[in-house]
Amino acid sequence: MIEPAFITTAMILDGYRILSHRGVVRGLVVRSRSAIGNFAAGIQQFFGGNITLYTELCEQARYEAFELMCQHAAAAGANAVIAMRYDANDVGPGVTEVLAYGTAVVVELIDGPPA
């Protein structure tokens, strides 16, 4: 698994040199809230403020997509991911896809052995 410290939205990883690129990697999750969850979230929406049930759903979907991306990068032989991003789209009523993607790379410490 790739360490979170070796995943960045930047194009470089400070203190490391890129030895090779392993390609674009991604993790895709498609999630929906149950009818009961939608009802409970509707009650929260009625009173206003942060809709915590949807926040938790979004956080869980992003976490799962991130983990899948890391697994994909490790399977490609990478030890880091640069240019990491998230994207989310509705694919149907109450159904959302969350995509985590980036460029898998192999890096080494500039003045030391590979990470």
Rosetta constraint file for C-alpha pairs under 8 A:
AtomPair CA 1 CA 70 HARMONIC 6.48 0.50
AtomPair CA 1 CA 71 HARMONIC 6.26 0.50
AtomPair CA 1 CA 74 HARMONIC 5.80 0.50
AtomPair CA 2 CA 6 HARMONIC 6.78 0.50
AtomPair CA 2 CA 7 HARMONIC 7.78 0.50
AtomPair CA 2 CA 70 HARMONIC 5.93 0.50
AtomPair CA 2 CA 71 HARMONIC 7.67 0.50
AtomPair CA 2 CA 73 HARMONIC 7.64 0.50
AtomPair CA 2 CA 74 HARMONIC 6.36 0.50
AtomPair CA 2 CA 78 HARMONIC 7.90 0.50
AtomPair CA 2 CA 79 HARMONIC 5.65 0.50
AtomPair CA 2 CA 80 HARMONIC 6.29 0.50
AtomPair CA 3 CA 7 HARMONIC 7.24 0.50
AtomPair CA 3 CA 79 HARMONIC 7.85 0.50
AtomPair CA 3 CA 80 HARMONIC 7.65 0.50
AtomPair CA 6 CA 13 HARMONIC 7.31 0.50
AtomPair CA 6 CA 79 HARMONIC 7.17 0.50
AtomPair CA 6 CA 80 HARMONIC 4.76 0.50
AtomPair CA 6 CA 81 HARMONIC 6.41 0.50
AtomPair CA 7 CA 80 HARMONIC 5.67 0.50
AtomPair CA 7 CA 81 HARMONIC 4.71 0.50
AtomPair CA 7 CA 82 HARMONIC 5.96 0.50
AtomPair CA 7 CA 84 HARMONIC 7.03 0.50
AtomPair CA 8 CA 12 HARMONIC 7.85 0.50
AtomPair CA 8 CA 13 HARMONIC 7.09 0.50
AtomPair CA 8 CA 81 HARMONIC 6.38 0.50
AtomPair CA 8 CA 82 HARMONIC 5.05 0.50
AtomPair CA 8 CA 83 HARMONIC 6.18 0.50
AtomPair CA 8 CA 84 HARMONIC 5.85 0.50
AtomPair CA 9 CA 82 HARMONIC 5.85 0.50
AtomPair CA 9 CA 83 HARMONIC 4.34 0.50
AtomPair CA 9 CA 84 HARMONIC 4.56 0.50
AtomPair CA 9 CA 85 HARMONIC 6.52 0.50
AtomPair CA 10 CA 82 HARMONIC 5.99 0.50
AtomPair CA 10 CA 83 HARMONIC 5.21 0.50
AtomPair CA 10 CA 84 HARMONIC 7.54 0.50
AtomPair CA 11 CA 82 HARMONIC 5.51 0.50
AtomPair CA 11 CA 83 HARMONIC 5.28 0.50
AtomPair CA 12 CA 16 HARMONIC 7.81 0.50
AtomPair CA 12 CA 17 HARMONIC 7.97 0.50
AtomPair CA 12 CA 18 HARMONIC 7.88 0.50
AtomPair CA 12 CA 82 HARMONIC 6.46 0.50
AtomPair CA 13 CA 17 HARMONIC 7.45 0.50
AtomPair CA 13 CA 82 HARMONIC 7.33 0.50
AtomPair CA 15 CA 109 HARMONIC 6.08 0.50
AtomPair CA 15 CA 110 HARMONIC 5.81 0.50
AtomPair CA 16 CA 107 HARMONIC 5.97 0.50
AtomPair CA 16 CA 108 HARMONIC 5.33 0.50
AtomPair CA 16 CA 109 HARMONIC 4.44 0.50
AtomPair CA 16 CA 110 HARMONIC 4.96 0.50
AtomPair CA 17 CA 107 HARMONIC 5.43 0.50
AtomPair CA 17 CA 108 HARMONIC 5.55 0.50
AtomPair CA 17 CA 109 HARMONIC 6.44 0.50
AtomPair CA 17 CA 110 HARMONIC 5.73 0.50
AtomPair CA 18 CA 105 HARMONIC 6.59 0.50
AtomPair CA 18 CA 106 HARMONIC 5.90 0.50
AtomPair CA 18 CA 107 HARMONIC 4.46 0.50
AtomPair CA 18 CA 108 HARMONIC 6.72 0.50
AtomPair CA 19 CA 105 HARMONIC 7.40 0.50
AtomPair CA 19 CA 106 HARMONIC 5.51 0.50
AtomPair CA 19 CA 107 HARMONIC 5.46 0.50
AtomPair CA 19 CA 108 HARMONIC 7.02 0.50
AtomPair CA 20 CA 105 HARMONIC 5.68 0.50
AtomPair CA 20 CA 106 HARMONIC 5.29 0.50
AtomPair CA 20 CA 107 HARMONIC 7.34 0.50
AtomPair CA 21 CA 78 HARMONIC 7.99 0.50
AtomPair CA 21 CA 103 HARMONIC 7.25 0.50
AtomPair CA 21 CA 104 HARMONIC 6.07 0.50
AtomPair CA 21 CA 105 HARMONIC 4.42 0.50
AtomPair CA 21 CA 106 HARMONIC 6.47 0.50
AtomPair CA 22 CA 73 HARMONIC 7.84 0.50
AtomPair CA 22 CA 76 HARMONIC 6.18 0.50
AtomPair CA 22 CA 77 HARMONIC 7.19 0.50
AtomPair CA 22 CA 78 HARMONIC 6.46 0.50
AtomPair CA 22 CA 103 HARMONIC 7.19 0.50
AtomPair CA 22 CA 104 HARMONIC 5.06 0.50
AtomPair CA 22 CA 105 HARMONIC 5.38 0.50
AtomPair CA 22 CA 106 HARMONIC 7.45 0.50
AtomPair CA 23 CA 103 HARMONIC 5.59 0.50
AtomPair CA 23 CA 104 HARMONIC 5.53 0.50
AtomPair CA 23 CA 105 HARMONIC 7.47 0.50
AtomPair CA 24 CA 101 HARMONIC 7.03 0.50
AtomPair CA 24 CA 102 HARMONIC 5.67 0.50
AtomPair CA 24 CA 103 HARMONIC 4.52 0.50
AtomPair CA 24 CA 104 HARMONIC 6.06 0.50
AtomPair CA 25 CA 69 HARMONIC 5.93 0.50
AtomPair CA 25 CA 72 HARMONIC 5.94 0.50
AtomPair CA 25 CA 73 HARMONIC 5.82 0.50
AtomPair CA 25 CA 101 HARMONIC 5.54 0.50
AtomPair CA 25 CA 102 HARMONIC 5.61 0.50
AtomPair CA 25 CA 103 HARMONIC 5.99 0.50
AtomPair CA 25 CA 104 HARMONIC 6.18 0.50
AtomPair CA 26 CA 65 HARMONIC 7.73 0.50
AtomPair CA 26 CA 68 HARMONIC 7.02 0.50
AtomPair CA 26 CA 69 HARMONIC 4.49 0.50
AtomPair CA 26 CA 72 HARMONIC 6.70 0.50
AtomPair CA 26 CA 73 HARMONIC 8.00 0.50
AtomPair CA 26 CA 99 HARMONIC 6.79 0.50
AtomPair CA 26 CA 100 HARMONIC 5.48 0.50
AtomPair CA 26 CA 101 HARMONIC 4.18 0.50
AtomPair CA 26 CA 102 HARMONIC 6.65 0.50
AtomPair CA 27 CA 64 HARMONIC 7.72 0.50
AtomPair CA 27 CA 65 HARMONIC 4.49 0.50
AtomPair CA 27 CA 66 HARMONIC 6.14 0.50
AtomPair CA 27 CA 67 HARMONIC 7.13 0.50
AtomPair CA 27 CA 68 HARMONIC 4.43 0.50
AtomPair CA 27 CA 69 HARMONIC 4.09 0.50
AtomPair CA 27 CA 70 HARMONIC 7.76 0.50
AtomPair CA 27 CA 72 HARMONIC 7.36 0.50
AtomPair CA 27 CA 99 HARMONIC 5.70 0.50
AtomPair CA 27 CA 100 HARMONIC 5.18 0.50
AtomPair CA 27 CA 101 HARMONIC 6.45 0.50
AtomPair CA 28 CA 65 HARMONIC 5.20 0.50
AtomPair CA 28 CA 68 HARMONIC 7.17 0.50
AtomPair CA 28 CA 69 HARMONIC 7.85 0.50
AtomPair CA 28 CA 97 HARMONIC 6.93 0.50
AtomPair CA 28 CA 98 HARMONIC 5.82 0.50
AtomPair CA 28 CA 99 HARMONIC 4.59 0.50
AtomPair CA 28 CA 100 HARMONIC 6.58 0.50
AtomPair CA 29 CA 61 HARMONIC 6.29 0.50
AtomPair CA 29 CA 62 HARMONIC 7.97 0.50
AtomPair CA 29 CA 64 HARMONIC 6.81 0.50
AtomPair CA 29 CA 65 HARMONIC 5.54 0.50
AtomPair CA 29 CA 97 HARMONIC 5.58 0.50
AtomPair CA 29 CA 98 HARMONIC 5.30 0.50
AtomPair CA 29 CA 99 HARMONIC 6.57 0.50
AtomPair CA 30 CA 61 HARMONIC 7.67 0.50
AtomPair CA 30 CA 95 HARMONIC 6.87 0.50
AtomPair CA 30 CA 96 HARMONIC 5.60 0.50
AtomPair CA 30 CA 97 HARMONIC 4.20 0.50
AtomPair CA 30 CA 98 HARMONIC 6.34 0.50
AtomPair CA 31 CA 61 HARMONIC 6.85 0.50
AtomPair CA 31 CA 95 HARMONIC 5.74 0.50
AtomPair CA 31 CA 96 HARMONIC 5.52 0.50
AtomPair CA 31 CA 97 HARMONIC 6.37 0.50
AtomPair CA 32 CA 94 HARMONIC 5.71 0.50
AtomPair CA 32 CA 95 HARMONIC 4.64 0.50
AtomPair CA 32 CA 96 HARMONIC 6.42 0.50
AtomPair CA 33 CA 37 HARMONIC 5.69 0.50
AtomPair CA 33 CA 38 HARMONIC 6.13 0.50
AtomPair CA 33 CA 57 HARMONIC 7.40 0.50
AtomPair CA 33 CA 94 HARMONIC 6.89 0.50
AtomPair CA 33 CA 95 HARMONIC 7.71 0.50
AtomPair CA 34 CA 38 HARMONIC 6.12 0.50
AtomPair CA 35 CA 39 HARMONIC 6.16 0.50
AtomPair CA 36 CA 40 HARMONIC 6.25 0.50
AtomPair CA 37 CA 41 HARMONIC 6.01 0.50
AtomPair CA 37 CA 53 HARMONIC 7.11 0.50
AtomPair CA 38 CA 42 HARMONIC 5.98 0.50
AtomPair CA 39 CA 43 HARMONIC 6.48 0.50
AtomPair CA 40 CA 44 HARMONIC 6.54 0.50
AtomPair CA 40 CA 53 HARMONIC 7.71 0.50
AtomPair CA 41 CA 45 HARMONIC 6.07 0.50
AtomPair CA 41 CA 51 HARMONIC 6.25 0.50
AtomPair CA 41 CA 52 HARMONIC 7.64 0.50
AtomPair CA 41 CA 53 HARMONIC 5.87 0.50
AtomPair CA 41 CA 54 HARMONIC 6.94 0.50
AtomPair CA 42 CA 46 HARMONIC 6.14 0.50
AtomPair CA 43 CA 47 HARMONIC 6.79 0.50
AtomPair CA 44 CA 48 HARMONIC 6.30 0.50
AtomPair CA 44 CA 49 HARMONIC 7.59 0.50
AtomPair CA 44 CA 50 HARMONIC 7.82 0.50
AtomPair CA 44 CA 51 HARMONIC 5.76 0.50
AtomPair CA 44 CA 52 HARMONIC 7.93 0.50
AtomPair CA 45 CA 49 HARMONIC 7.12 0.50
AtomPair CA 45 CA 50 HARMONIC 7.99 0.50
AtomPair CA 45 CA 51 HARMONIC 6.26 0.50
AtomPair CA 50 CA 55 HARMONIC 7.76 0.50
AtomPair CA 51 CA 55 HARMONIC 6.28 0.50
AtomPair CA 52 CA 56 HARMONIC 5.99 0.50
AtomPair CA 53 CA 57 HARMONIC 6.29 0.50
AtomPair CA 54 CA 58 HARMONIC 6.11 0.50
AtomPair CA 55 CA 59 HARMONIC 6.10 0.50
AtomPair CA 56 CA 60 HARMONIC 6.03 0.50
AtomPair CA 57 CA 61 HARMONIC 6.16 0.50
AtomPair CA 58 CA 62 HARMONIC 6.15 0.50
AtomPair CA 59 CA 63 HARMONIC 6.09 0.50
AtomPair CA 60 CA 64 HARMONIC 6.17 0.50
AtomPair CA 61 CA 65 HARMONIC 6.14 0.50
AtomPair CA 61 CA 98 HARMONIC 6.39 0.50
AtomPair CA 62 CA 66 HARMONIC 5.99 0.50
AtomPair CA 62 CA 86 HARMONIC 7.83 0.50
AtomPair CA 62 CA 98 HARMONIC 6.33 0.50
AtomPair CA 62 CA 99 HARMONIC 7.65 0.50
AtomPair CA 62 CA 100 HARMONIC 7.33 0.50
AtomPair CA 63 CA 67 HARMONIC 6.18 0.50
AtomPair CA 64 CA 68 HARMONIC 6.21 0.50
AtomPair CA 65 CA 69 HARMONIC 6.19 0.50
AtomPair CA 65 CA 98 HARMONIC 6.51 0.50
AtomPair CA 65 CA 99 HARMONIC 5.96 0.50
AtomPair CA 65 CA 100 HARMONIC 5.41 0.50
AtomPair CA 66 CA 70 HARMONIC 6.28 0.50
AtomPair CA 66 CA 100 HARMONIC 5.50 0.50
AtomPair CA 66 CA 101 HARMONIC 7.97 0.50
AtomPair CA 67 CA 71 HARMONIC 6.26 0.50
AtomPair CA 68 CA 72 HARMONIC 6.16 0.50
AtomPair CA 69 CA 73 HARMONIC 6.19 0.50
AtomPair CA 69 CA 100 HARMONIC 6.22 0.50
AtomPair CA 69 CA 101 HARMONIC 6.37 0.50
AtomPair CA 70 CA 74 HARMONIC 6.16 0.50
AtomPair CA 70 CA 81 HARMONIC 7.98 0.50
AtomPair CA 71 CA 75 HARMONIC 6.10 0.50
AtomPair CA 72 CA 76 HARMONIC 6.32 0.50
AtomPair CA 73 CA 77 HARMONIC 6.59 0.50
AtomPair CA 73 CA 78 HARMONIC 5.44 0.50
AtomPair CA 73 CA 79 HARMONIC 7.48 0.50
AtomPair CA 73 CA 80 HARMONIC 7.60 0.50
AtomPair CA 73 CA 81 HARMONIC 7.22 0.50
AtomPair CA 73 CA 104 HARMONIC 5.43 0.50
AtomPair CA 74 CA 78 HARMONIC 5.19 0.50
AtomPair CA 74 CA 79 HARMONIC 6.51 0.50
AtomPair CA 76 CA 104 HARMONIC 7.50 0.50
AtomPair CA 77 CA 106 HARMONIC 7.48 0.50
AtomPair CA 78 CA 104 HARMONIC 5.53 0.50
AtomPair CA 78 CA 105 HARMONIC 5.03 0.50
AtomPair CA 78 CA 106 HARMONIC 4.84 0.50
AtomPair CA 79 CA 104 HARMONIC 7.58 0.50
AtomPair CA 79 CA 105 HARMONIC 6.44 0.50
AtomPair CA 79 CA 106 HARMONIC 5.26 0.50
AtomPair CA 79 CA 107 HARMONIC 6.64 0.50
AtomPair CA 79 CA 115 HARMONIC 7.23 0.50
AtomPair CA 80 CA 104 HARMONIC 5.99 0.50
AtomPair CA 80 CA 105 HARMONIC 5.37 0.50
AtomPair CA 80 CA 106 HARMONIC 6.10 0.50
AtomPair CA 80 CA 107 HARMONIC 6.69 0.50
AtomPair CA 81 CA 102 HARMONIC 6.03 0.50
AtomPair CA 81 CA 103 HARMONIC 5.37 0.50
AtomPair CA 81 CA 104 HARMONIC 4.54 0.50
AtomPair CA 81 CA 105 HARMONIC 5.84 0.50
AtomPair CA 82 CA 102 HARMONIC 5.85 0.50
AtomPair CA 82 CA 103 HARMONIC 5.26 0.50
AtomPair CA 82 CA 104 HARMONIC 6.60 0.50
AtomPair CA 82 CA 105 HARMONIC 7.20 0.50
AtomPair CA 83 CA 102 HARMONIC 5.12 0.50
AtomPair CA 83 CA 103 HARMONIC 6.09 0.50
AtomPair CA 84 CA 100 HARMONIC 7.13 0.50
AtomPair CA 84 CA 101 HARMONIC 5.50 0.50
AtomPair CA 84 CA 102 HARMONIC 4.05 0.50
AtomPair CA 84 CA 103 HARMONIC 6.95 0.50
AtomPair CA 85 CA 100 HARMONIC 5.77 0.50
AtomPair CA 85 CA 101 HARMONIC 5.45 0.50
AtomPair CA 85 CA 102 HARMONIC 6.20 0.50
AtomPair CA 86 CA 98 HARMONIC 7.09 0.50
AtomPair CA 86 CA 99 HARMONIC 5.55 0.50
AtomPair CA 86 CA 100 HARMONIC 4.52 0.50
AtomPair CA 86 CA 101 HARMONIC 6.45 0.50
AtomPair CA 87 CA 98 HARMONIC 5.83 0.50
AtomPair CA 87 CA 99 HARMONIC 5.07 0.50
AtomPair CA 87 CA 100 HARMONIC 6.55 0.50
AtomPair CA 88 CA 96 HARMONIC 6.83 0.50
AtomPair CA 88 CA 97 HARMONIC 5.48 0.50
AtomPair CA 88 CA 98 HARMONIC 4.43 0.50
AtomPair CA 88 CA 99 HARMONIC 6.14 0.50
AtomPair CA 89 CA 96 HARMONIC 5.61 0.50
AtomPair CA 89 CA 97 HARMONIC 5.39 0.50
AtomPair CA 89 CA 98 HARMONIC 6.80 0.50
AtomPair CA 90 CA 94 HARMONIC 7.47 0.50
AtomPair CA 90 CA 95 HARMONIC 5.83 0.50
AtomPair CA 90 CA 96 HARMONIC 4.33 0.50
AtomPair CA 90 CA 97 HARMONIC 6.26 0.50
AtomPair CA 91 CA 95 HARMONIC 5.68 0.50
AtomPair CA 91 CA 96 HARMONIC 5.60 0.50
AtomPair CA 91 CA 97 HARMONIC 6.63 0.50
AtomPair CA 92 CA 96 HARMONIC 7.12 0.50
AtomPair CA 107 CA 114 HARMONIC 6.52 0.50
AtomPair CA 107 CA 115 HARMONIC 6.54 0.50
AtomPair CA 108 CA 112 HARMONIC 7.19 0.50
AtomPair CA 108 CA 113 HARMONIC 6.23 0.50
AtomPair CA 108 CA 114 HARMONIC 3.88 0.50
AtomPair CA 108 CA 115 HARMONIC 5.16 0.50
AtomPair CA 109 CA 113 HARMONIC 6.07 0.50
AtomPair CA 109 CA 114 HARMONIC 5.75 0.50
AtomPair CA 109 CA 115 HARMONIC 6.18 0.50
